[in-house]
Amino acid sequence: MAKAALDGGKVDLNGQRAKPSKAVKPGDMLRVSREDFRLELEVLGLSDRRLGAALAAELYRETDASVEAREEAVARRRERQDAGRPDKRSRRLLKALKGFR
């Protein structure tokens, strides 16, 4: 997934498009474009081996602006989902609109 994001131009490293071969060091800023917001991360440290998610999360910090944007995106997504399934009348209207009987 990370390589696909890099190849798709969805990751910026210190304001420039990142490439898979680019080395990351502590203090670097990463911007990752997600569906409807941008995740901004500051690299705090590196590890020479693979770590679990909980330990890896200690090696970066999300900026305050990024946290707010992510929370707003989640709230917008929830608002869209609150509509739920259409009731009987709405289903009939949708079928009529689509030309079904």
DSSP file (Angstrom, degrees, kcal/mol; ACC not computed):
  #  RESIDUE AA STRUCTURE BP1 BP2  ACC     N-H-->O    O-->H-N    N-H-->O    O-->H-N    TCO  KAPPA ALPHA  PHI   PSI    X-CA   Y-CA   Z-CA
    1    1 A M     >        0   0    0      0, 0.0     4,-2.2     0, 0.0     5,-0.2   0.000 360.0 360.0 360.0 -39.1    0.0    0.0    0.0
    2    2 A A  H  >  +     0   0    0      1,-0.2     4,-2.3     2,-0.2     5,-0.2   0.922 360.0  47.5 -65.4 -42.8    2.8    2.4    0.8
    3    3 A K  H  > S+     0   0    0      1,-0.2     4,-2.9     2,-0.2     5,-0.2   0.893 111.0  51.9 -65.7 -38.2    4.6    1.8   -2.5
    4    4 A A  H  > S+     0   0    0      2,-0.2     4,-1.8     1,-0.2    -1,-0.2   0.891 110.0  49.3 -64.3 -38.8    1.3    2.3   -4.4
    5    5 A A  H  <>S+     0   0    0     -4,-2.2     5,-2.6     2,-0.2     6,-0.4   0.904 113.0  47.2 -66.3 -41.1    0.7    5.6   -2.5
    6    6 A L  H ><5S+     0   0    0     -4,-2.3     3,-1.4     1,-0.2     5,-0.2   0.938 113.3  47.2 -64.6 -47.0    4.2    6.8   -3.3
    7    7 A D  H 3<5S+     0   0    0     -4,-2.9    -1,-0.2     1,-0.3    -2,-0.2   0.815 109.4  55.6 -65.3 -29.6    3.9    5.8   -7.0
    8    8 A G  T 3<5S-     0   0    0     -4,-1.8    -1,-0.3    -5,-0.2    -2,-0.2   0.454 114.8-115.3 -83.0  -0.4    0.5    7.5   -7.1
    9    9 A G  T < 5S+     0   0    0     -3,-1.4    -3,-0.2    -4,-0.3    -2,-0.1   0.753  78.7 126.7  75.8  24.1    2.0   10.8   -5.9
   10   10 A K      < +     0   0    0     -5,-2.6    23,-3.1    -6,-0.2     2,-0.4   0.414  55.9  71.1 -94.5   2.0    0.0   10.8   -2.7
   11   11 A V  E     -A   32   0A   0     -6,-0.4     7,-2.4    -5,-0.2     2,-0.4  -0.977  58.2-171.0-124.7 128.8    3.0   11.2   -0.4
   12   12 A D  E     -AB  31  17A   0     19,-2.6    19,-2.4    -2,-0.4     2,-0.5  -0.948   7.7-158.1-114.7 138.4    5.1   14.4    0.0
   13   13 A L  E >  S-AB  30  16A   0      3,-3.5     3,-1.5    -2,-0.4    17,-0.2  -0.966  79.5 -21.0-117.4 114.2    8.4   14.5    2.0
   14   14 A N  T 3  S-     0   0    0     15,-3.1    -1,-0.1    -2,-0.5    16,-0.1   0.871 129.9 -48.8  53.6  41.5    9.3   18.0    3.2
   15   15 A G  T 3  S+     0   0    0     14,-0.3     2,-0.3     1,-0.2    -1,-0.3   0.428 121.5  96.8  85.2  -1.2    7.1   19.6    0.5
   16   16 A Q  E <  S-B   13   0A   0     -3,-1.5    -3,-3.5     1,-0.0    -1,-0.2  -0.906  86.5 -91.0-121.6 151.2    8.4   17.5   -2.4
   17   17 A R  E     -B   12   0A   0     -2,-0.3    -5,-0.2    -5,-0.3     2,-0.2  -0.350  47.6-130.5 -59.4 131.0    6.9   14.4   -4.0
   18   18 A A        -     0   0    0     -7,-2.4    -7,-0.2    -2,-0.1    -9,-0.2  -0.553  17.0-158.0 -87.3 149.7    8.4   11.4   -2.3
   19   19 A K    >   -     0   0    0     -2,-0.2     3,-1.7     1,-0.0   -12,-0.1  -0.883  31.2-111.3-120.1 155.4   10.0    8.4   -4.2
   20   20 A P  T 3  S+     0   0    0      0, 0.0    -1,-0.0     0, 0.0    -2,-0.0   0.788 116.9  52.6 -57.9 -27.8   10.4    4.9   -2.8
   21   21 A S  T 3  S+     0   0    0      2,-0.1     2,-0.3    -3,-0.0    -3,-0.0   0.545  81.7 113.2 -86.5  -6.3   14.2    5.3   -2.7
   22   22 A K    <   -     0   0    0     -3,-1.7     2,-0.2     1,-0.1    -4,-0.0  -0.502  66.4-130.2 -72.3 127.4   14.1    8.5   -0.7
   23   23 A A        -     0   0    0     -2,-0.3     2,-0.4     1,-0.0    -1,-0.1  -0.557  16.3-147.4 -78.8 139.7   15.6    8.1    2.7
   24   24 A V        -     0   0    0     -2,-0.2     3,-0.0     4,-0.0    -1,-0.0  -0.869  17.1-176.1-106.9 140.6   13.6    9.4    5.7
   25   25 A K    >   -     0   0    0     -2,-0.4     3,-2.0    18,-0.0    18,-0.2  -0.917  39.2 -77.1-133.0 160.1   15.3   10.9    8.8
   26   26 A P  T 3  S+     0   0    0      0, 0.0    18,-0.2     0, 0.0     3,-0.1  -0.292 117.2  34.2 -56.7 137.9   14.1   12.2   12.1
   27   27 A G  T 3  S+     0   0    0     16,-3.4    17,-0.1     1,-0.4     2,-0.1   0.190  86.3 130.5 100.2 -14.9   12.6   15.7   11.8
   28   28 A D    <   -     0   0    0     -3,-2.0    15,-2.8    15,-0.1     2,-0.5  -0.376  51.9-135.8 -70.5 150.7   11.2   15.1    8.3
   29   29 A M  E     - C   0  42A   0     13,-0.2   -15,-3.1    -3,-0.1     2,-0.4  -0.939  17.2-164.6-110.0 128.3    7.6   16.1    7.6
   30   30 A L  E     -AC  13  41A   0     11,-3.2    11,-3.1    -2,-0.5     2,-0.5  -0.922   5.6-164.8-111.3 137.0    5.4   13.7    5.6
   31   31 A R  E     -AC  12  40A   0    -19,-2.4   -19,-2.6    -2,-0.4     2,-0.5  -0.987   8.2-171.1-119.8 120.7    2.0   14.6    4.0
   32   32 A V  E     -AC  11  39A   0      7,-3.1     7,-3.3    -2,-0.5     2,-0.5  -0.953  16.2-140.3-115.3 121.0   -0.1   11.7    2.9
   33   33 A S  E     + C   0  38A   0    -23,-3.1     5,-0.2    -2,-0.5     2,-0.1  -0.695  26.5 179.7 -82.8 123.5   -3.2   12.3    0.8
   34   34 A R        -     0   0    0      3,-2.9    -1,-0.0    -2,-0.5     0, 0.0  -0.340  48.0 -69.2-107.4-166.9   -6.1   10.1    1.9
   35   35 A E  S    S-     0   0    0      1,-0.2     3,-0.1    -2,-0.1    -2,-0.0   0.933 122.3  -5.3 -53.0 -57.3   -9.7   10.0    0.6
   36   36 A D  S    S+     0   0    0     34,-0.0     2,-0.3     1,-0.0    -1,-0.2   0.144 129.4  35.8-132.2  20.8  -10.9   13.3    1.8
   37   37 A F  S    S-     0   0    0     -5,-0.0    -3,-2.9    36,-0.0     2,-0.5  -0.975  72.8-111.2-160.3 169.8   -8.1   14.8    3.9
   38   38 A R  E     -C   33   0A   0     -2,-0.3     2,-0.5    -5,-0.2    -5,-0.2  -0.944  22.4-145.1-113.0 128.8   -4.3   15.1    4.2
   39   39 A L  E     -C   32   0A   0     -7,-3.3    -7,-3.1    -2,-0.5     2,-0.5  -0.812  13.8-161.2 -91.3 123.6   -2.5   13.3    7.0
   40   40 A E  E     +C   31   0A   0     -2,-0.5    23,-2.1    -9,-0.2     2,-0.4  -0.937  13.3 179.9-112.2 122.4    0.6   15.4    8.2
   41   41 A L  E     -CD  30  62A   0    -11,-3.1   -11,-3.2    -2,-0.5     2,-0.5  -0.936  21.5-149.6-125.6 143.0    3.2   13.5   10.1
   42   42 A E  E     -CD  29  61A   0     19,-3.0    19,-2.1    -2,-0.4     2,-0.5  -0.954  24.5-129.4-108.3 128.0    6.5   14.4   11.7
   43   43 A V  E     + D   0  60A   0    -15,-2.8   -16,-3.4    -2,-0.5    17,-0.3  -0.657  28.6 175.5 -78.6 122.0    9.1   11.6   11.9
   44   44 A L        -     0   0    0     15,-2.8     2,-0.3    -2,-0.5    16,-0.2   0.745  61.4 -18.8 -97.5 -29.9   10.5   11.3   15.4
   45   45 A G        -     0   0    0     14,-1.8    -1,-0.3   -20,-0.1     2,-0.3  -0.976  57.1-123.9-166.2 173.0   12.7    8.3   15.0
   46   46 A L        -     0   0    0     -2,-0.3     2,-0.4    -3,-0.1   -21,-0.0  -0.885  13.2-147.9-127.4 158.4   13.6    5.3   12.9
   47   47 A S        -     0   0    0     -2,-0.3     4,-0.1     1,-0.1    -2,-0.0  -0.959  12.7-145.4-125.8 146.4   13.9    1.6   13.6
   48   48 A D  S    S+     0   0    0     -2,-0.4     2,-0.3     2,-0.1    -1,-0.1   0.449  85.4  40.2 -89.6   0.0   16.2   -0.9   11.9
   49   49 A R  S    S-     0   0    0      0, 0.0     2,-0.1     0, 0.0    -2,-0.0  -0.933  97.3 -82.3-141.3 165.9   13.6   -3.7   12.1
   50   50 A R        -     0   0    0     -2,-0.3     2,-0.3     1,-0.0    -2,-0.1  -0.431  47.7-167.7 -68.7 140.3    9.9   -4.2   11.6
   51   51 A L        -     0   0    0     -2,-0.1    -4,-0.0    -4,-0.1     2,-0.0  -0.851  24.8 -98.4-125.2 162.4    7.8   -3.2   14.6
   52   52 A G     >  -     0   0    0     -2,-0.3     4,-2.8     1,-0.1     5,-0.2  -0.284  44.7-100.7 -70.2 166.6    4.2   -3.7   15.7
   53   53 A A  H  > S+     0   0    0      1,-0.2     4,-2.1     2,-0.2     5,-0.1   0.876 120.9  52.8 -60.2 -40.8    1.7   -0.9   15.1
   54   54 A A  H  4 S+     0   0    0      1,-0.2     4,-0.4     2,-0.2    -1,-0.2   0.907 114.9  40.8 -64.4 -41.8    1.8    0.2   18.7
   55   55 A L  H >4 S+     0   0    0      1,-0.2     3,-0.9     2,-0.2     4,-0.2   0.875 113.6  53.2 -74.2 -37.2    5.6    0.5   18.8
   56   56 A A  H >< S+     0   0    0     -4,-2.8     3,-1.9     1,-0.2    -2,-0.2   0.848  99.4  63.8 -66.1 -33.0    5.8    2.0   15.3
   57   57 A A  G >< S+     0   0    0     -4,-2.1     3,-0.9     1,-0.3    -1,-0.2   0.731  93.0  63.4 -64.4 -21.1    3.3    4.7   16.3
   58   58 A E  G <  S+     0   0    0     -3,-0.9    -1,-0.3    -4,-0.4    -2,-0.2   0.598  92.3  65.6 -76.7 -10.1    5.8    6.0   18.8
   59   59 A L  G <  S+     0   0    0     -3,-1.9   -15,-2.8    -4,-0.2   -14,-1.8   0.446 105.8  37.6 -93.9  -0.7    8.2    6.9   15.9
   60   60 A Y  E <   -D   43   0A   0     -3,-0.9     2,-0.4   -17,-0.3   -17,-0.2  -0.960  64.3-148.5-144.0 163.4    6.0    9.6   14.4
   61   61 A R  E     -D   42   0A   0    -19,-2.1   -19,-3.0    -2,-0.3     2,-0.4  -0.999  15.5-135.6-135.7 131.9    3.6   12.4   15.5
   62   62 A E  E     -D   41   0A   0     -2,-0.4   -21,-0.2   -21,-0.2   -23,-0.0  -0.701  30.4-115.8 -85.3 136.4    0.5   13.7   13.7
   63   63 A T     >  -     0   0    0    -23,-2.1     4,-2.0    -2,-0.4   -23,-0.2  -0.287  20.2-116.3 -69.7 157.3    0.2   17.5   13.6
   64   64 A D  H  > S+     0   0    0      1,-0.2     4,-2.2     2,-0.2     5,-0.2   0.887 115.9  52.7 -61.8 -40.3   -2.7   19.2   15.4
   65   65 A A  H  > S+     0   0    0      1,-0.2     4,-2.2     2,-0.2    -1,-0.2   0.875 108.8  50.8 -63.2 -36.9   -4.1   20.5   12.1
   66   66 A S  H  > S+     0   0    0      2,-0.2     4,-2.4     1,-0.2    -1,-0.2   0.888 107.9  52.0 -68.0 -39.5   -4.0   17.0   10.7
   67   67 A V  H  X S+     0   0    0     -4,-2.0     4,-2.4     2,-0.2    -2,-0.2   0.927 111.2  47.7 -62.0 -45.2   -5.9   15.6   13.7
   68   68 A E  H  X S+     0   0    0     -4,-2.2     4,-2.3     1,-0.2    -2,-0.2   0.917 112.2  48.9 -62.5 -44.1   -8.6   18.2   13.3
   69   69 A A  H  X S+     0   0    0     -4,-2.2     4,-2.2     1,-0.2    -1,-0.2   0.894 111.6  49.8 -63.8 -39.9   -8.9   17.6    9.6
   70   70 A R  H  X S+     0   0    0     -4,-2.4     4,-2.2     2,-0.2    -1,-0.2   0.910 110.6  49.3 -65.8 -42.2   -9.2   13.9   10.2
   71   71 A E  H  X S+     0   0    0     -4,-2.4     4,-2.2     1,-0.2    -2,-0.2   0.887 111.1  50.1 -64.7 -39.0  -11.8   14.3   12.8
   72   72 A E  H  X S+     0   0    0     -4,-2.3     4,-2.5     2,-0.2    -1,-0.2   0.901 109.8  50.9 -64.6 -40.3  -13.9   16.6   10.5
   73   73 A A  H  X S+     0   0    0     -4,-2.2     4,-2.2     2,-0.2    -2,-0.2   0.895 110.1  49.6 -64.4 -39.6  -13.6   14.0    7.7
   74   74 A V  H  X S+     0   0    0     -4,-2.2     4,-2.3     2,-0.2    -1,-0.2   0.905 110.6  50.5 -64.9 -41.0  -14.8   11.3   10.0
   75   75 A A  H  X S+     0   0    0     -4,-2.2     4,-2.1     2,-0.2    -2,-0.2   0.908 110.5  49.0 -63.9 -41.8  -17.8   13.5   11.1
   76   76 A R  H  X S+     0   0    0     -4,-2.5     4,-1.7     1,-0.2    -1,-0.2   0.901 110.8  50.8 -63.4 -39.9  -18.7   14.2    7.5
   77   77 A R  H  X S+     0   0    0     -4,-2.2     4,-1.5     1,-0.2    -2,-0.2   0.893 109.6  50.2 -64.9 -40.0  -18.5   10.5    6.7
   78   78 A R  H  X S+     0   0    0     -4,-2.3     4,-1.6     1,-0.2    -1,-0.2   0.887 106.6  55.4 -65.3 -38.8  -20.8    9.7    9.7
   79   79 A E  H  < S+     0   0    0     -4,-2.1     4,-0.4     1,-0.2    -1,-0.2   0.894 107.5  49.4 -61.3 -39.3  -23.3   12.3    8.5
   80   80 A R  H >< S+     0   0    0     -4,-1.7     3,-0.7     1,-0.2    -1,-0.2   0.860 112.4  48.1 -67.2 -34.2  -23.5   10.6    5.1
   81   81 A Q  H >< S+     0   0    0     -4,-1.5     3,-1.4     1,-0.2    -1,-0.2   0.707  93.1  77.0 -79.6 -20.3  -24.1    7.2    6.8
   82   82 A D  T 3< S+     0   0    0     -4,-1.6    -1,-0.2     1,-0.3    -2,-0.2   0.704  76.7  76.1 -65.2 -18.4  -26.8    8.4    9.2
   83   83 A A  T <  S-     0   0    0     -3,-0.7    -1,-0.3    -4,-0.4    -2,-0.1   0.856  82.2-176.1 -62.5 -33.0  -29.3    8.5    6.4
   84   84 A G    <   -     0   0    0     -3,-1.4    -1,-0.1    -4,-0.2    -2,-0.1  -0.160  38.3 -21.6  70.3-164.5  -29.5    4.7    6.6
   85   85 A R  S    S-     0   0    0      1,-0.1     2,-0.1     0, 0.0     0, 0.0  -0.477  75.1-102.7 -78.8 149.3  -31.5    2.4    4.4
   86   86 A P        -     0   0    0      0, 0.0    -1,-0.1     0, 0.0    -2,-0.0  -0.434  35.4-125.8 -70.7 146.2  -34.5    3.8    2.4
   87   87 A D     >  -     0   0    0     -2,-0.1     4,-2.6     1,-0.1     5,-0.2  -0.182  37.5 -85.1 -81.1-177.1  -37.9    3.1    3.8
   88   88 A K  H  > S+     0   0    0      1,-0.2     4,-2.1     2,-0.2     5,-0.2   0.904 128.7  47.5 -59.5 -44.8  -40.7    1.5    1.8
   89   89 A R  H  > S+     0   0    0      1,-0.2     4,-2.2     2,-0.2    -1,-0.2   0.917 112.6  49.3 -63.8 -43.6  -41.9    4.8    0.3
   90   90 A S  H  > S+     0   0    0      1,-0.2     4,-2.5     2,-0.2    -1,-0.2   0.889 108.9  52.7 -64.3 -39.2  -38.4    5.9   -0.6
   91   91 A R  H  X S+     0   0    0     -4,-2.6     4,-2.6     2,-0.2    -1,-0.2   0.914 109.2  49.9 -61.6 -42.2  -37.7    2.5   -2.3
   92   92 A R  H  X S+     0   0    0     -4,-2.1     4,-2.4     1,-0.2    -2,-0.2   0.908 111.3  48.6 -62.9 -41.7  -40.8    2.9   -4.4
   93   93 A L  H  X S+     0   0    0     -4,-2.2     4,-2.3     2,-0.2    -2,-0.2   0.903 111.6  49.6 -65.1 -40.5  -39.8    6.4   -5.5
   94   94 A L  H  X S+     0   0    0     -4,-2.5     4,-2.1     2,-0.2    -2,-0.2   0.908 110.9  49.4 -64.4 -42.0  -36.3    5.2   -6.3
   95   95 A K  H  X>S+     0   0    0     -4,-2.6     5,-2.7     2,-0.2     4,-0.8   0.911 111.7  49.0 -63.4 -41.9  -37.7    2.3   -8.4
   96   96 A A  H  <5S+     0   0    0     -4,-2.4     3,-0.5     1,-0.2    -2,-0.2   0.896 110.7  50.7 -63.9 -39.5  -40.0    4.7  -10.2
   97   97 A L  H  <5S+     0   0    0     -4,-2.3    -1,-0.2     1,-0.2    -2,-0.2   0.881 112.2  46.5 -65.6 -38.3  -37.1    7.0  -10.9
   98   98 A K  H  <5S-     0   0    0     -4,-2.1    -1,-0.2    -5,-0.2    -2,-0.2   0.560 119.1-110.0 -82.4  -8.4  -35.0    4.2  -12.3
   99   99 A G  T  <5S+     0   0    0     -4,-0.8    -3,-0.2    -3,-0.5     2,-0.2   0.623  71.5 135.8  91.9  13.0  -37.8    2.9  -14.5
  100  100 A F      <       0   0    0     -5,-2.7    -1,-0.3    -6,-0.2    -2,-0.1  -0.536 360.0 360.0 -87.5 160.6  -38.6   -0.3  -12.6
  101  101 A R              0   0    0     -2,-0.2    -1,-0.1    -5,-0.0    -5,-0.1   0.414 360.0 360.0 -98.5 360.0  -42.1   -1.5  -11.7
